[in-house]
Amino acid sequence: MNEVLTATDASSSARSYASSISPVNVPLFSALLACAIAQFLKLFTTWYKEKRWDSKRMLSSGGMPSSHSATVTSLIMAIYLQEGAGGSVFAIAVVLACVVMYDATGVRLHAGRQAELLNQIVCELPPEHPVANVRPLRDSLGHTPLQVLAGAVLGCVVPFLLRSSI
């Protein structure tokens, strides 16, 4: 009996062959790599903005570029390159990315600004006030839209770089 090999069969076969060669979960690796690169870049953007090296920025949230948006957009792009846009995994990744990036520019950004104002108010209290010696709140929590956009661009680039190297 003659069998006909369709493009879908060939694509599926090639995908399973590629996954047997490379044990790496490319979307996961891509997302983690984008996050690490974004966190590393914060050293240089902090130096550019504040003219000081701050290694703590590599482990903190907030700042340029957004590692949150780099992570989720890298995940989306890697899934898109591996499986296309028609699957439910791609849809889940897109919804997750929308929630994360909205949260980074909305709730977390405003919480950081509120923390900044509260820290300023506490600093102006007299020393005898009960909360005058409270440890300052973290005020670098969220991202500006530009920081989220920069992270998203970085996240889109990483899977393409990985694709060409794997």
Disulfide bonds with the S-S distance in Angstrom:
none
